[in-house]
């Protein structure tokens, strides 16, 4: 698999967890559209974004050049979920990603799952460092809502979304926990809040189909 895809100049970045272990030799790049995980964690959120943007602005987000990569390549190199201290490979990947973010300063960085969120936090030098098992669906949802409210176009805004937990056996709880509401639809909730920020800054973001 390629390490990255899309355009680093894109103003929307997606950060996944790691390469799918059994498909690294088959898929072309992170978030390969042939892999079902993409359509479990991103496609429904994107659909909600596009729906709200079109209804309010008669416009659409251009997804053709969104920059995508995983936090690390080989899932075997992920730190232990309860460890604050990370190994050499994870630290090297972290430093490399930090430099890419510093050079390109994307306004919107969307992470998927606990590990990629903690990885992105560290890349942005947020404190304190956490073990990534700390970031369950409730805490990710709390962080998401706070970060949407604090959106600053002059900074890199990190928005955490869910990873495979939204497609596994406890998916109903994941909807409720992330949104802090019983019976919630996480995909619509997250997509609508992201869309709101894109629309709010419509004239200053280069994310639209021309």
C-alpha positions in Angstrom: 0.0 0.0 0.0 1.0 3.6 -0.6 1.6 5.5 2.6 -0.7 8.4 1.5 -3.1 9.4 -1.1 -4.7 12.7 -2.2 -3.3 16.2 -2.2 -1.4 17.5 0.8 -2.7 21.0 -0.2 -6.2 19.8 0.5 -8.0 21.6 3.3 -9.6 18.4 4.6 -7.4 15.5 5.8 -8.5 12.0 6.9 -6.3 10.0 9.4 -7.0 6.4 9.8 -5.6 3.8 12.2 -3.3 1.4 10.3 -3.2 -0.6 7.2 -5.6 -3.6 7.1 -3.4 -6.5 8.0 -4.6 -9.0 5.5 -5.0 -6.6 2.6 -1.9 -4.5 2.5 -0.6 -6.2 -0.6 -3.9 -5.8 -2.4 -5.2 -2.4 -1.7 -3.6 0.7 -3.2 -3.8 3.3 -0.4 -5.4 4.2 2.9 -9.2 4.5 2.7 -9.2 2.5 -0.5 -12.8 2.6 -1.7 -12.9 -1.2 -2.3 -12.4 -1.9 1.4 -15.6 -2.1 3.4 -14.2 -0.3 6.5 -14.2 3.0 4.5 -17.9 2.7 3.9 -18.6 1.8 7.5 -16.7 4.8 9.0 -16.6 7.6 6.5 -19.2 7.2 3.6 -22.3 7.8 5.9 -20.7 10.8 7.5 -19.8 12.2 4.1 -23.3 11.6 2.8 -24.7 13.6 5.7 -22.2 16.4 5.0 -23.1 16.5 1.3 -26.8 16.4 2.0 -26.8 19.4 4.3 -24.3 21.4 2.2 -26.5 20.9 -0.9 -29.7 21.7 0.8 -28.4 25.0 2.2 -25.9 26.1 -0.5 -26.7 24.1 -3.6 -23.0 23.1 -3.5 -20.9 19.9 -2.8 -17.6 19.2 -1.2 -15.0 18.1 -3.7 -13.7 14.8 -2.3 -11.4 14.0 -5.2 -8.2 15.3 -3.7 -8.8 14.9 0.1 -5.5 13.9 1.7 -5.7 10.5 3.4 -3.2 8.4 5.4 -3.0 6.1 8.4 -1.3 6.9 11.6 1.1 4.0 11.2 1.4 1.5 8.4 1.9 -2.0 10.0 -0.7 -2.7 12.7 1.9 -4.8 14.5 3.7 -1.5 15.3 0.8 0.0 17.3 1.6 0.6 20.9 -0.3 -1.3 23.6 -3.6 0.3 24.1 -3.0 1.0 27.8 0.5 2.4 27.4 1.3 6.1 27.4 4.9 5.5 26.3 5.1 4.5 22.6 7.7 2.4 20.8 10.4 3.6 18.3 8.3 2.9 15.2 5.2 4.8 16.4 7.3 7.7 17.6 9.1 7.9 14.2 5.7 7.8 12.4 4.5 10.5 14.8 7.4 12.8 14.1 7.0 12.4 10.3 3.3 13.2 10.5 3.9 16.2 12.7 6.2 17.6 10.1 3.7 17.1 7.3 1.0 18.9 9.3 3.4 21.7 10.2 4.3 22.2 6.5 0.8 22.1 5.2 -1.4 23.4 8.1 -4.7 21.8 7.0 -7.7 23.5 8.6 -9.6 20.3 9.2 -8.0 17.0 10.3 -10.5 14.2 10.8 -9.3 11.2 12.8 -11.0 7.8 13.0 -10.9 5.9 16.3 -9.0 6.1 19.5 -5.5 5.4 18.3 -5.5 7.9 15.4 -7.0 10.6 17.6 -4.3 10.2 20.2 -1.7 10.0 17.4 -3.1 13.3 16.0 -3.2 14.9 19.4 0.4 14.2 19.9 1.3 15.4 16.5 -0.4 18.7 17.4 1.5 18.6 20.8 -1.7 18.5 22.8 -1.3 17.6 26.5 -1.5 15.5 28.5 -0.5 12.4 26.6 -3.0 9.6 27.0 -3.0 5.9 26.4 -5.4 5.5 23.5 -7.7 3.1 25.4 -8.7 6.3 27.4 -10.6 7.5 24.3 -13.9 5.5 24.3 -17.0 6.6 22.3 -18.2 8.9 25.1 -15.0 10.8 25.4 -14.5 11.0 21.6 -17.9 12.4 21.3 -17.3 15.0 24.0 -14.0 16.0 22.3 -15.8 16.2 18.9 -18.5 18.5 20.2 -16.1 20.8 22.0 -13.8 21.0 19.1 -16.6 21.9 16.7 -17.5 24.8 19.0 -13.9 26.0 19.1 -13.3 25.8 15.4 -10.6 28.2 14.3 -9.9 28.7 10.6 -6.4 29.9 11.4 -5.5 26.6 13.2 -5.5 22.9 12.4 -8.8 21.7 13.9 -8.8 18.0 14.9 -12.2 16.4 14.8 -12.3 12.8 16.2 -14.8 10.3 14.7 -15.4 6.7 15.4 -13.7 3.8 13.8 -14.9 0.2 13.6 -16.8 0.4 16.9 -19.7 2.0 14.9 -20.0 -1.2 12.8 -19.6 -3.9 15.5 -21.9 -5.6 18.0 -22.3 -2.6 20.3 -22.9 -0.1 17.5 -26.2 1.2 19.0 -24.4 2.2 22.2 -21.7 3.9 20.1 -24.3 6.1 18.5 -25.8 7.0 21.9 -22.4 7.5 23.7 -20.8 9.6 21.0 -23.8 11.9 20.6 -24.7 11.9 24.3 -28.3 11.2 23.4 -30.4 8.0 23.5 -31.6 6.9 20.0 -29.1 9.3 18.3 -27.9 8.8 14.7 -24.1 9.3 15.0 -23.6 9.6 11.2 -26.1 12.4 10.8 -25.0 14.1 14.0 -21.3 14.2 13.1 -22.0 15.0 9.4 -24.3 17.9 10.2 -21.9 19.5 12.6 -19.0 19.2 10.2 -21.2 20.6 7.4 -22.2 23.5 9.6 -18.6 24.6 10.0 -17.9 24.2 6.3 -20.9 26.3 5.4 -20.1 28.9 8.1 -16.6 29.4 6.5 -17.7 28.7 3.0 -16.1 31.8 1.4 -12.7 31.0 3.0 -12.4 27.3 2.5 -11.2 25.8 -0.8 -13.2 22.6 -0.5 -15.9 23.0 -3.1 -16.5 21.5 -6.5 -15.8 24.2 -9.1 
